[in-house]
Amino acid sequence: MMALLMACPVCFGAADSEQVWAAKVGVLVLLGFIVPLLVAIAFIARSWSRRARALAEKESAASHQPQSAQSFLGFTQKTSVVSARSAVDLKT
């Protein structure tokens, strides 16, 4: 049964023929392109994972700090003081 599934010597060619050698080189060239590409994708995924973890830690640390109304709205103490001084200067 196995003999029927195997290719005949005419179809397969000799083991030391140029066709077999070219097929082996073709496989190596394709691996030479595909493996570095997959490695680059893995490094990008690892980089995105690290950035996401750092961002999640930063957000969780920020959520545990008490927020005043000014910092909640996105204004800091300094900008509100500067804005108040500017408003006073404009009125006078």
All heavy atoms as an XYZ file, in Angstrom:
685
protein
N       0.821     -1.205      0.000
C       0.000      0.000      0.000
C       0.861      1.265      0.000
O       0.540      2.226     -0.671
C      -0.916     -0.062      1.220
C      -1.834      1.101      1.331
S      -3.052      1.003      0.024
C      -4.157      2.222      0.493
N       1.915      1.243      0.794
C       2.784      2.407      0.888
C       3.507      2.663     -0.430
O       3.771      3.817     -0.778
C       3.786      2.194      2.016
C       4.455      3.451      2.427
S       3.211      4.571      3.044
C       4.095      5.336      4.308
N       3.800      1.626     -1.176
C       4.491      1.769     -2.454
C       3.632      2.539     -3.449
O       4.158      3.269     -4.301
C       4.857      0.400     -3.018
N       2.308      2.441     -3.342
C       1.424      3.182     -4.240
C       1.419      4.676     -3.925
O       1.199      5.511     -4.803
C      -0.002      2.624     -4.154
C      -0.202      1.196     -4.674
C      -1.629      0.728     -4.385
C       0.102      1.120     -6.153
N       1.655      5.020     -2.664
C       1.629      6.422     -2.257
C       2.944      7.148     -2.553
O       2.964      8.370     -2.640
C       1.311      6.531     -0.766
C      -0.047      5.978     -0.334
C      -0.178      6.058      1.172
C      -1.174      6.740     -1.003
N       4.008      6.416     -2.660
C       5.314      7.021     -2.906
C       5.445      7.405     -4.379
O       4.911      6.745     -5.257
C       6.432      6.043     -2.538
C       6.410      5.621     -1.076
S       6.646      6.977      0.051
C       8.371      7.211     -0.111
N       6.171      8.477     -4.646
C       6.392      8.902     -6.030
C       7.401      8.003     -6.705
O       8.316      7.475     -6.068
C       6.886     10.335     -6.046
N       7.243      7.822     -7.979
C       8.187      6.993     -8.728
C       9.484      7.770     -8.932
O       9.512      8.990     -8.827
C       7.579      6.566    -10.055
S       7.304      7.932    -11.186
N      10.580      7.106     -9.232
C      11.850      7.793     -9.417
C      11.827      8.824    -10.538
O      12.540      9.817    -10.484
C      12.835      6.670     -9.730
C      12.214      5.437     -9.194
C      10.741      5.648     -9.278
N      10.968      8.633    -11.545
C      10.905      9.593    -12.641
C      10.272     10.899    -12.159
O      10.753     11.995    -12.472
C      10.117      8.996    -13.832
C       9.921     10.047    -14.912
C      10.826      7.773    -14.384
N       9.194     10.780    -11.358
C       8.523     11.989    -10.849
C       9.347     12.671     -9.768
O       9.454     13.891     -9.718
C       7.155     11.633    -10.283
S       6.011     10.983    -11.502
N       9.902     11.877     -8.880
C      10.634     12.437     -7.738
C      11.997     12.941     -8.155
O      12.459     13.971     -7.703
C      10.761     11.378     -6.634
C      11.482     11.859     -5.432
C      10.905     12.771     -4.586
C      12.765     11.433     -5.156
C      11.581     13.233     -3.469
C      13.445     11.886     -4.050
C      12.845     12.795     -3.192
N      12.631     12.238     -9.017
C      13.974     12.617     -9.448
C      15.014     11.997     -8.545
O      14.726     11.465     -7.481
N      16.217     12.063     -8.944
C      17.309     11.505     -8.154
C      17.587     12.406     -6.960
O      17.377     13.618     -7.005
C      18.545     11.356     -9.024
N      18.085     11.834     -5.905
C      18.340     12.586     -4.673
C      19.443     13.619     -4.853
O      19.491     14.606     -4.115
C      18.684     11.623     -3.551
N      20.331     13.399     -5.809
C      21.428     14.345     -6.019
C      21.239     15.199     -7.273
O      22.185     15.799     -7.772
C      22.754     13.592     -6.073
C      22.772     12.550     -7.190
O      21.693     12.240     -7.728
O      23.873     12.057     -7.504
N      20.004     15.301     -7.756
C      19.771     16.079     -8.975
C      19.672     17.569     -8.661
O      19.529     17.986     -7.516
C      18.489     15.617     -9.669
O      17.363     16.024     -8.938
N      19.748     18.372     -9.711
C      19.665     19.827     -9.549
C      18.277     20.258     -9.096
O      18.135     21.263     -8.398
C      20.031     20.510    -10.861
C      21.490     20.392    -11.213
C      21.819     21.138    -12.488
O      21.049     22.043    -12.876
O      22.853     20.816    -13.090
N      17.245     19.514     -9.480
C      15.878     19.853     -9.075
C      15.711     19.745     -7.562
O      15.130     20.626     -6.933
C      14.888     18.899     -9.749
C      13.969     19.551    -10.712
C      13.006     18.537    -11.314
O      13.206     17.325    -11.241
N      11.981     19.052    -11.922
N      16.213     18.697     -6.988
C      16.108     18.495     -5.538
C      16.921     19.563     -4.819
O      16.476     20.148     -3.824
C      16.566     17.073     -5.150
C      16.599     16.904     -3.647
C      15.644     16.033     -5.772
N      18.112     19.850     -5.320
C      18.951     20.871     -4.707
C      18.258     22.239     -4.761
O      18.263     22.991     -3.779
C      20.294     20.923     -5.432
C      21.227     21.955     -4.867
C      22.011     21.835     -3.774
C      21.426     23.273     -5.380
N      22.704     22.993     -3.551
C      22.365     23.902     -4.537
C      20.921     23.978     -6.461
C      22.798     25.201     -4.744
C      21.352     25.265     -6.672
C      22.281     25.871     -5.818
N      17.643     22.580     -5.895
C      16.944     23.861     -6.044
C      15.746     23.941     -5.110
O      15.466     25.007     -4.537
C      16.504     24.052     -7.488
N      15.042     22.830     -4.934
C      13.897     22.834     -4.012
C      14.366     23.071     -2.580
O      13.734     23.820     -1.819
C      13.142     21.518     -4.122
N      15.460     22.453     -2.192
C      16.004     22.656     -0.843
C      16.443     24.104     -0.635
O      16.182     24.709      0.409
C      17.180     21.713     -0.602
C      16.771     20.268     -0.443
C      17.991     19.374     -0.238
C      17.600     17.930     -0.132
N      18.778     17.047      0.007
N      17.103     24.669     -1.632
C      17.531     26.070     -1.538
C      16.318     26.997     -1.468
O      16.300     27.970     -0.711
C      18.464     26.439     -2.716
C      18.719     27.939     -2.766
C      19.763     25.685     -2.614
N      15.289     26.687     -2.246
C      14.066     27.490     -2.218
C      13.409     27.482     -0.850
O      12.953     28.523     -0.353
N      13.378     26.333     -0.210
C      12.811     26.240      1.135
C      13.641     27.062      2.110
O      13.105     27.795      2.955
C      12.715     24.759      1.579
C      12.426     24.658      3.060
C      11.661     24.031      0.771
N      14.956     26.980      2.015
C      15.816     27.764      2.912
C      15.662     29.263      2.687
O      15.663     30.051      3.649
C      17.271     27.342      2.728
C      17.611     25.929      3.208
C      19.065     25.597      2.887
C      17.343     25.785      4.690
N      15.518     29.682      1.437
C      15.327     31.108      1.157
C      13.997     31.592      1.736
O      13.920     32.658      2.359
C      15.396     31.382     -0.364
C      14.908     32.774     -0.699
C      16.815     31.186     -0.863
N      12.952     30.816      1.557
C      11.656     31.195      2.129
C      11.717     31.261      3.651
O      11.159     32.176      4.266
C      10.565     30.220      1.679
C      10.139     30.358      0.221
C       9.151     29.256     -0.143
C       9.519     31.715     -0.017
N      12.391     30.306      4.269
C      12.565     30.352      5.722
C      13.385     31.575      6.128
O      13.141     32.169      7.186
C      13.231     29.073      6.221
C      12.346     27.843      6.284
C      13.175     26.630      6.677
C      11.203     28.045      7.250
N      14.345     31.944      5.301
C      15.158     33.127      5.581
C      14.338     34.414      5.589
O      14.700     35.379      6.260
N      13.255     34.438      4.845
C      12.385     35.615      4.853
C      11.302     35.526      5.923
O      10.965     36.516      6.566
C      11.715     35.806      3.480
C      12.621     36.373      2.448
C      13.115     35.573      1.430
C      13.004     37.703      2.480
C      13.959     36.091      0.462
C      13.842     38.238      1.515
C      14.331     37.422      0.509
N      10.736     34.368      6.116
C       9.584     34.210      7.003
C       9.980     34.264      8.473
O       9.310     34.910      9.274
C       8.833     32.908      6.670
C       8.180     33.052      5.302
C       7.799     32.582      7.723
C       7.572     31.780      4.777
N      11.063     33.599      8.845
C      11.458     33.550     10.257
C      11.767     34.943     10.809
O      11.255     35.304     11.875
C      12.621     32.552     10.461
C      13.195     32.666     11.851
C      12.142     31.132     10.191
N      12.567     35.778     10.150
C      12.783     37.129     10.693
C      11.492     37.953     10.765
O      11.308     38.746     11.691
C      13.772     37.772      9.720
C      14.468     36.631      9.085
C      13.460     35.533      9.009
N      10.607     37.763      9.820
C       9.337     38.473      9.853
C       8.507     38.066     11.065
O       7.950     38.918     11.772
C       8.558     38.213      8.567
C       7.220     38.931      8.425
C       7.449     40.436      8.326
C       6.487     38.428      7.209
N       8.446     36.783     11.348
C       7.713     36.313     12.522
C       8.366     36.775     13.818
O       7.681     37.115     14.792
C       7.592     34.791     12.488
C       6.699     34.222     11.398
C       6.756     32.704     11.404
C       5.271     34.706     11.559
N       9.693     36.833     13.841
C      10.401     37.330     15.020
C      10.087     38.811     15.229
O       9.857     39.260     16.360
C      11.919     37.080     14.885
C      12.704     37.825     15.948
C      12.205     35.588     14.959
N      10.059     39.586     14.161
C       9.727     41.013     14.270
C       8.305     41.203     14.786
O       8.058     42.064     15.631
C       9.897     41.690     12.916
N       7.373     40.406     14.309
C       5.993     40.495     14.793
C       5.932     40.155     16.276
O       5.215     40.804     17.050
C       5.078     39.578     13.957
C       4.925     40.146     12.548
C       3.717     39.409     14.607
C       4.229     39.214     11.578
N       6.691     39.158     16.703
C       6.709     38.784     18.124
C       7.281     39.917     18.978
O       6.754     40.205     20.062
C       7.524     37.513     18.315
N       8.338     40.571     18.510
C       8.908     41.687     19.272
C       7.940     42.860     19.348
O       7.849     43.541     20.375
C      10.241     42.138     18.677
C      11.409     41.299     19.122
C      12.196     40.658     18.189
C      11.714     41.147     20.464
C      13.272     39.881     18.574
C      12.788     40.371     20.869
C      13.567     39.736     19.924
N       7.218     43.141     18.279
C       6.233     44.224     18.301
C       5.111     43.894     19.280
O       4.679     44.750     20.058
C       5.690     44.482     16.886
C       6.768     45.132     16.022
C       4.448     45.358     16.920
C       6.409     45.228     14.558
N       4.645     42.647     19.271
C       3.594     42.244     20.210
C       4.086     42.358     21.645
O       3.346     42.807     22.530
C       3.150     40.818     19.906
N       5.335     41.983     21.885
C       5.890     42.099     23.235
C       6.002     43.563     23.658
O       5.703     43.922     24.796
C       7.260     41.435     23.289
C       7.788     41.290     24.704
C       9.088     40.558     24.712
N      10.141     41.564     24.742
C      11.425     41.292     24.662
N      11.820     40.063     24.495
N      12.302     42.247     24.727
N       6.403     44.414     22.735
C       6.511     45.846     23.026
C       5.139     46.436     23.354
O       5.000     47.195     24.312
C       7.128     46.568     21.839
O       7.066     47.956     22.003
N       4.126     46.089     22.548
C       2.774     46.590     22.819
C       2.251     46.066     24.151
O       1.565     46.783     24.874
C       1.831     46.191     21.699
C       2.047     46.952     20.425
C       2.815     48.071     20.253
C       1.491     46.647     19.161
N       2.776     48.470     18.946
C       1.964     47.627     18.255
C       0.644     45.658     18.701
C       1.603     47.625     16.918
C       0.300     45.663     17.357
C       0.770     46.634     16.491
N       2.586     44.837     24.484
C       2.156     44.262     25.760
C       2.783     45.012     26.925
O       2.104     45.324     27.907
C       2.545     42.782     25.810
O       2.307     42.252     27.071
N       4.067     45.304     26.826
C       4.737     46.064     27.893
C       4.152     47.464     28.028
O       3.950     47.952     29.142
C       6.227     46.162     27.615
C       6.964     44.890     27.869
C       8.440     45.091     27.650
N       9.178     43.894     27.989
C      10.487     43.787     27.889
N      11.198     44.810     27.446
N      11.090     42.680     28.210
N       3.896     48.119     26.911
C       3.319     49.469     26.965
C       1.922     49.448     27.570
O       1.558     50.324     28.354
C       3.264     50.078     25.568
C       4.594     50.485     25.037
C       4.453     51.107     23.666
N       5.737     51.450     23.107
C       5.890     52.074     21.968
N       4.837     52.411     21.250
N       7.087     52.356     21.524
N       1.129     48.450     27.219
C      -0.224     48.345     27.764
C      -0.177     48.092     29.264
O      -0.963     48.664     30.023
C      -0.994     47.224     27.065
N       0.752     47.246     29.702
C       0.886     46.962     31.130
C       1.317     48.222     31.887
O       0.797     48.528     32.955
C       1.890     45.839     31.346
C       1.893     45.307     32.745
C       2.859     44.143     32.952
N       2.796     43.160     31.886
C       3.841     42.810     31.138
N       5.015     43.362     31.336
N       3.711     41.900     30.197
N       2.265     48.974     31.323
C       2.731     50.211     31.969
C       1.610     51.243     32.027
O       1.441     51.927     33.042
C       3.929     50.778     31.225
N       0.826     51.345     30.958
C      -0.284     52.283     30.953
C      -1.354     51.888     31.957
O      -1.900     52.738     32.656
C      -0.898     52.369     29.554
C      -2.045     53.352     29.373
C      -1.579     54.773     29.670
C      -2.611     53.253     27.976
N      -1.617     50.592     32.075
C      -2.609     50.122     33.044
C      -2.146     50.399     34.468
O      -2.950     50.806     35.324
C      -2.871     48.638     32.854
N      -0.854     50.201     34.739
C      -0.324     50.507     36.071
C      -0.410     51.996     36.361
O      -0.737     52.403     37.465
C       1.119     50.025     36.177
C       1.269     48.526     36.237
C       2.716     48.083     36.213
O       3.616     48.954     36.196
O       2.948     46.862     36.200
N      -0.121     52.812     35.360
C      -0.175     54.264     35.534
C      -1.607     54.714     35.805
O      -1.856     55.542     36.673
C       0.367     54.959     34.281
C       0.508     56.442     34.395
C       1.133     57.000     33.128
C       1.255     58.498     33.192
N       1.836     59.057     31.971
N      -2.567     54.145     35.056
C      -3.971     54.509     35.263
C      -4.485     54.027     36.602
O      -5.255     54.720     37.260
C      -4.829     53.943     34.140
C      -4.643     54.658     32.825
C      -5.460     54.048     31.705
O      -6.035     52.953     31.910
O      -5.516     54.658     30.633
N      -4.062     52.841     37.036
C      -4.523     52.344     38.331
C      -3.922     53.160     39.471
O      -4.573     53.405     40.481
C      -4.190     50.866     38.501
O      -2.792     50.686     38.592
N      -2.668     53.617     39.298
C      -2.056     54.467     40.321
C      -2.755     55.821     40.366
O      -2.957     56.389     41.440
C      -0.569     54.642     40.033
N      -3.138     56.332     39.219
C      -3.831     57.628     39.175
C      -5.242     57.516     39.742
O      -5.753     58.465     40.331
C      -3.883     58.139     37.747
N      -5.876     56.374     39.589
C      -7.241     56.229     40.092
C      -7.274     56.091     41.607
O      -8.295     56.374     42.225
C      -7.923     55.030     39.445
O      -7.300     53.827     39.869
N      -6.159     55.699     42.236
C      -6.121     55.562     43.677
C      -5.828     56.879     44.375
O      -6.028     56.998     45.573
C      -5.074     54.524     44.093
C      -5.443     53.127     43.683
N      -6.541     52.486     44.176
C      -4.858     52.274     42.825
C      -6.621     51.286     43.652
N      -5.605     51.131     42.805
N      -5.369     57.885     43.648
C      -5.086     59.184     44.244
C      -6.366     60.002     44.291
O      -7.161     59.990     43.361
C      -4.046     59.934     43.421
C      -2.690     59.281     43.415
C      -1.724     60.019     42.514
O      -2.113     60.945     41.813
N      -0.482     59.601     42.538
N      -6.588     60.725     45.407
C      -7.788     61.577     45.455
C      -7.669     62.716     44.452
O      -6.599     63.282     44.251
C      -7.793     62.106     46.888
C      -6.385     61.970     47.355
C      -5.806     60.798     46.623
N      -8.777     63.015     43.814
C      -8.771     64.060     42.797
C      -9.628     65.229     43.258
O     -10.723     65.056     43.758
C      -9.333     63.529     41.482
C      -8.490     62.468     40.854
C      -9.093     62.008     39.548
O     -10.241     62.301     39.249
N      -8.312     61.284     38.761
N      -9.105     66.422     43.075
C      -9.900     67.601     43.341
C     -10.728     67.904     42.094
O     -10.535     67.318     41.044
C      -8.991     68.787     43.672
O      -8.219     69.125     42.546
N     -11.639     68.810     42.206
C     -12.490     69.158     41.071
C     -11.662     69.747     39.933
O     -11.938     69.506     38.768
C     -13.562     70.142     41.500
N     -10.621     70.517     40.271
C      -9.806     71.129     39.239
C      -8.990     70.096     38.481
O      -8.910     70.134     37.263
C      -8.882     72.173     39.846
C      -9.613     73.402     40.335
C      -8.675     74.375     41.003
O      -7.549     74.033     41.324
N      -9.150     75.585     41.229
N      -8.368     69.154     39.196
C      -7.568     68.153     38.496
C      -8.464     67.176     37.745
O      -8.078     66.619     36.744
C      -6.660     67.401     39.471
O      -7.437     66.666     40.391
N      -9.689     66.979     38.203
C     -10.614     66.103     37.502
C     -10.986     66.690     36.147
O     -11.132     65.981     35.168
C     -11.865     65.883     38.350
C     -12.892     65.019     37.672
C     -12.699     63.662     37.549
C     -14.042     65.577     37.126
C     -13.624     62.867     36.921
C     -14.973     64.791     36.490
C     -14.762     63.429     36.396
N     -11.136     67.982     36.073
C     -11.498     68.631     34.825
C     -10.305     68.818     33.900
O     -10.461     69.270     32.778
C     -12.143     69.996     35.102
C     -13.474     69.945     35.842
C     -13.931     71.356     36.193
C     -14.522     69.255     34.995
N      -9.119     68.488     34.370
C      -7.947     68.605     33.524
C      -7.149     69.872     33.763
O      -6.171     70.118     33.091
N      -7.556     70.689     34.705
C      -6.827     71.909     35.023
C      -5.954     71.647     36.233
O      -6.347     70.967     37.163
C      -7.783     73.062     35.338
C      -8.704     73.392     34.209
C     -10.036     73.066     34.270
C      -8.217     74.015     33.078
C     -10.884     73.361     33.231
C      -9.062     74.309     32.033
C     -10.398     73.986     32.100
N      -4.783     72.227     36.227
C      -3.931     72.101     37.399
C      -4.072     73.357     38.237
O      -4.650     74.355     37.807
C      -2.464     71.914     36.981
O      -2.058     73.059     36.238
C      -2.284     70.653     36.145
N      -3.532     73.284     39.414
C      -3.613     74.419     40.331
C      -2.939     75.646     39.727
O      -3.441     76.737     39.821
C      -2.945     74.045     41.657
C      -3.209     75.027     42.777
C      -4.407     74.619     43.596
O      -4.818     73.483     43.518
N      -4.939     75.515     44.369
N      -1.791     75.457     39.078
C      -1.042     76.585     38.527
C      -1.816     77.295     37.422
O      -1.863     78.503     37.378
C       0.302     76.117     37.994
C       1.283     75.708     39.063
C       2.595     75.289     38.461
C       3.573     74.866     39.531
N       4.844     74.433     38.972
N      -2.423     76.559     36.531
C      -3.125     77.214     35.436
C      -4.350     77.954     35.936
O      -4.688     79.003     35.418
C      -3.546     76.198     34.357
O      -4.349     75.196     34.955
C      -2.340     75.582     33.701
N      -5.016     77.420     36.969
C      -6.188     78.121     37.466
C      -5.786     79.408     38.171
O      -6.475     80.415     38.087
C      -7.006     77.219     38.403
O      -6.231     76.858     39.533
N      -4.634     79.404     38.856
C      -4.155     80.621     39.514
C      -3.757     81.640     38.465
O      -4.093     82.823     38.570
C      -2.963     80.297     40.456
C      -2.302     81.559     40.952
C      -3.436     79.449     41.617
N      -3.071     81.215     37.422
C      -2.668     82.125     36.348
C      -3.914     82.685     35.666
O      -3.993     83.870     35.377
C      -1.746     81.397     35.346
C      -1.534     82.253     34.115
C      -0.442     81.044     35.992
N      -4.901     81.858     35.424
C      -6.133     82.327     34.787
C      -6.857     83.319     35.676
O      -7.388     84.316     35.204
C      -7.039     81.146     34.499
O      -6.401     80.247     33.618
N      -6.862     83.079     36.982
C      -7.524     84.000     37.901
C      -6.778     85.348     37.908
O      -7.410     86.409     37.917
C      -7.579     83.404     39.294
N      -5.465     85.311     37.904
C      -4.703     86.564     37.862
C      -4.946     87.313     36.570
O      -5.078     88.523     36.559
C      -3.221     86.276     38.019
C      -2.824     85.867     39.411
C      -1.339     85.643     39.499
N      -0.980     85.149     40.817
C       0.170     84.618     41.113
N       1.093     84.491     40.164
N       0.426     84.201     42.312
N      -5.023     86.605     35.472
C      -5.281     87.247     34.182
C      -6.644     87.889     34.174
O      -6.820     88.989     33.654
C      -5.188     86.218     33.053
O      -3.946     85.604     33.043
N      -7.627     87.220     34.742
C      -8.965     87.777     34.791
C      -8.995     89.029     35.651
O      -9.668     90.001     35.304
C      -9.920     86.727     35.330
N      -8.277     89.030     36.752
C      -8.227     90.212     37.627
C      -7.526     91.348     36.906
O      -7.962     92.499     36.953
C      -7.515     89.870     38.961
C      -7.269     91.127     39.761
C      -8.333     88.881     39.744
N      -6.441     91.060     36.195
C      -5.721     92.089     35.469
C      -6.578     92.684     34.340
O      -6.501     93.872     34.063
C      -4.440     91.527     34.867
C      -3.398     91.205     35.946
O      -3.522     91.734     37.073
O      -2.490     90.389     35.649
N      -7.406     91.882     33.720
C      -8.249     92.368     32.631
C      -9.360     93.259     33.157
O      -9.770     94.198     32.476
C      -8.849     91.200     31.865
C      -7.856     90.397     31.021
C      -8.567     89.184     30.414
C      -7.273     91.267     29.928
N      -9.847     93.005     34.363
C     -10.947     93.819     34.927
C     -10.458     95.200     35.348
O     -11.216     96.132     35.318
C     -11.550     93.093     36.131
C     -12.367     91.887     35.729
C     -12.975     91.239     36.953
C     -13.732     89.981     36.570
N     -14.309     89.309     37.721
N      -9.218     95.305     35.755
C      -8.727     96.598     36.243
C      -8.087     97.423     35.173
O      -7.974     97.185     34.062
C      -7.669     96.405     37.355
O      -6.613     95.610     36.837
C      -8.296     95.783     38.551
